[in-house]
């Protein structure tokens, strides 16, 4: 089974997997000091650097293998199908664009959160600078860092999932450990709805997960897939 999956890999998908695995090993064991500088922080955080907008897409949680495994497994399953349809160059553009969509929506949510803390601090007599110390540096007035960094290819993957559901809505998929075929438009659609409800706080089961990033990637992935299909971009495929 796994041999067939790996033999089926397309060039960009294969290189993305290699890059993710190399970065995971490198920042986890070989050079752990590189981990934090590559994590994506809120743009007002003193730890933010411009390269983090892209570097975080190839980072994964250093606490176990689950995060990177499921992201790479999803990319192996769905990525080659999309890459063959659009060509390697367009797929890479699409993949990174979905990742940028994840960043944009995450920053949008974080900005509202940031402003809530600022307004709360001002109402208690603190200055903006004092409140930011609590938000970003674990100092008073809050004493703990409110906004943590973000890592993972999940936003990119959700773009791929959204595109797959749009382009191949009636293909039946199987969930691990649940032997019931479900059409892509329903299975992935339910997943996106779950992420939407979680991002807006209606579901609080996984609070350490970047639901806004997942939703942002899915939105951008759907928009690009819809636009390219509408304009029949396959006529101009570039490999």
C-alpha positions in Angstrom: 0.0 0.0 0.0 2.7 2.5 1.1 4.9 1.5 -1.8 2.1 2.3 -4.2 1.6 5.7 -2.5 5.2 6.7 -2.7 5.6 5.4 -6.3 2.7 7.6 -7.2 4.2 10.8 -6.0 4.6 13.8 -8.3 7.7 16.1 -8.3 6.5 19.0 -6.2 4.7 16.8 -3.7 7.8 14.6 -3.3 10.0 17.6 -2.8 7.6 19.2 -0.3 7.5 16.0 1.7 11.3 15.7 1.7 11.7 19.4 2.8 9.1 19.0 5.6 10.9 15.9 6.9 14.3 17.4 6.7 13.2 20.6 8.5 11.4 18.4 11.1 14.5 16.4 11.8 16.8 19.4 11.6 14.9 21.6 14.0 14.0 18.8 16.3 17.3 17.0 16.8 20.2 18.3 14.7 19.8 22.1 15.3 17.0 22.7 17.8 18.1 26.3 18.2 16.6 27.0 14.7 13.1 26.0 15.8 11.9 29.2 17.4 13.2 31.6 14.7 11.3 29.6 12.0 8.0 29.6 13.9 5.4 32.1 12.8 4.6 34.8 15.4 2.0 37.6 15.3 3.3 40.5 13.3 3.5 42.8 16.3 5.4 40.2 18.4 9.1 41.2 18.9 10.0 37.6 17.8 8.3 38.1 14.4 10.6 37.9 11.3 9.4 38.3 7.7 10.7 34.9 6.6 8.4 33.2 9.2 5.5 33.8 6.8 6.9 31.0 4.7 9.2 29.0 7.0 6.4 28.0 9.3 4.7 26.1 6.4 7.5 23.5 6.6 7.6 23.3 10.4 5.7 20.9 12.6 5.2 20.3 16.3 8.3 18.9 18.0 6.2 17.1 20.5 5.7 13.8 18.7 5.1 12.6 15.1 1.3 12.9 14.8 1.3 16.5 13.4 3.7 15.9 10.6 2.5 12.4 9.9 -1.1 13.4 9.2 -0.1 16.5 7.2 2.2 14.5 5.0 -0.2 11.6 4.7 -2.9 14.0 3.5 -0.5 15.5 1.0 0.5 12.1 -0.3 -3.1 11.1 -0.8 -4.5 14.2 -2.5 -1.5 16.3 -3.7 -0.5 14.2 -6.7 -4.0 14.2 -8.1 -4.1 18.0 -8.1 -0.5 18.4 -9.3 -1.2 16.2 -12.3 -4.3 18.2 -13.2 -2.6 21.6 -13.0 1.1 20.9 -13.5 3.9 21.3 -11.1 4.4 25.1 -11.3 0.8 25.9 -10.8 0.5 23.4 -8.0 3.4 24.9 -6.1 1.9 28.4 -6.5 -1.4 27.1 -5.3 0.1 25.3 -2.3 2.0 28.4 -1.1 -1.0 30.6 -1.7 -3.1 28.4 0.5 -0.4 28.8 3.2 -0.6 32.5 2.8 -4.3 32.4 3.2 -3.8 30.5 6.4 -1.5 33.3 7.6 -3.9 36.1 6.6 -6.9 34.7 8.4 -4.9 33.7 11.5 -3.5 37.2 11.7 -7.0 38.6 11.4 -8.2 36.6 14.3 -5.1 37.3 16.3 -5.4 41.1 15.7 -8.9 41.1 17.2 -7.6 39.1 20.1 -4.7 41.5 20.5 -7.0 44.6 20.5 -9.2 42.9 23.1 -6.2 42.6 25.4 -5.1 46.1 24.7 -8.5 47.6 25.4 -8.8 45.5 28.6 -5.4 46.7 29.8 -6.1 50.3 29.0 -9.4 50.1 31.0 -7.3 48.9 34.0 -4.9 51.8 33.7 -2.0 50.2 31.9 -0.3 51.7 28.9 -0.2 49.9 25.5 3.5 49.1 26.1 2.8 47.5 29.4 0.0 45.4 28.0 2.2 44.3 25.1 4.7 43.1 27.6 2.1 40.7 29.0 1.0 39.6 25.6 4.4 38.9 24.1 7.0 38.5 26.8 5.3 36.8 29.8 5.7 39.9 31.9 3.1 42.1 33.8 0.3 42.9 33.6 -0.8 39.5 32.4 2.3 37.5 33.4 1.9 34.9 30.6 2.4 35.0 26.8 -1.1 35.2 25.2 -0.1 34.6 21.6 2.0 31.6 20.8 3.7 30.8 17.5 2.2 28.8 14.7 3.8 25.9 12.8 2.6 23.4 10.2 1.6 22.7 6.7 -2.0 22.3 7.7 -3.2 25.5 6.0 -1.6 24.4 2.7 -3.1 20.9 3.1 -6.6 22.4 3.7 -6.2 24.3 0.5 -5.5 21.0 -1.3 -8.5 19.3 0.4 -10.8 22.1 -0.6 -9.6 22.0 -4.2 -10.0 18.3 -4.3 -13.6 18.4 -3.0 -14.4 21.1 -5.5 -12.8 19.4 -8.5 -13.8 15.8 -7.6 -16.9 16.2 -5.4 -18.3 12.7 -6.0 -15.2 10.6 -5.5 -15.7 8.4 -2.4 -13.2 8.5 0.4 -12.6 6.3 3.3 -11.7 7.6 6.8 -9.0 5.7 8.7 -10.6 3.0 10.9 -14.1 3.8 9.6 -14.9 1.5 6.6 -17.7 3.6 5.2 -17.2 5.4 1.8 -18.2 9.1 1.9 -18.2 11.5 -1.1 -15.4 14.0 -1.0 -17.8 17.0 -1.0 -19.5 15.7 2.2 -16.5 14.5 4.1 -14.2 17.5 3.4 -17.2 19.8 3.6 -18.0 18.6 7.1 -14.3 19.0 8.1 -14.3 22.6 6.9 -17.5 23.3 8.8 -15.9 21.9 11.9 -12.9 24.1 11.4 -15.2 27.2 10.9 -17.1 26.5 14.1 -13.9 25.9 16.0 -12.2 29.1 14.6 -15.2 31.2 15.8 -15.2 29.5 19.2 -18.4 27.5 18.9 -16.4 24.3 19.3 -13.6 24.2 21.8 -12.4 20.6 21.6 -8.9 21.4 20.2 -7.8 24.8 21.5 -4.1 24.2 20.6 -5.0 23.7 16.9 -4.8 26.6 14.4 -8.4 26.4 13.2 -8.3 29.8 11.6 -5.2 28.7 9.6 -7.1 25.6 8.4 -10.1 27.7 7.4 -8.0 30.4 5.7 -6.1 27.7 3.6 -9.4 26.1 2.6 -11.0 29.4 1.5 -8.0 30.4 -0.6 -7.7 26.8 -2.0 -11.4 26.9 -3.0 -11.2 30.3 -4.6 -8.2 29.4 -6.7 -9.6 26.1 -7.8 -12.9 27.8 -8.7 -11.2 30.5 -10.7 -8.9 28.2 -12.6 -11.7 25.8 -13.5 -13.9 28.7 -14.5 -11.2 30.1 -16.8 -10.1 26.6 -18.0 -6.5 27.1 -16.9 -5.7 23.5 -17.9 -5.4 24.8 -21.5 -2.4 26.8 -20.5 -0.8 24.2 -18.2 2.9 24.8 -17.5 5.1 22.0 -16.2 
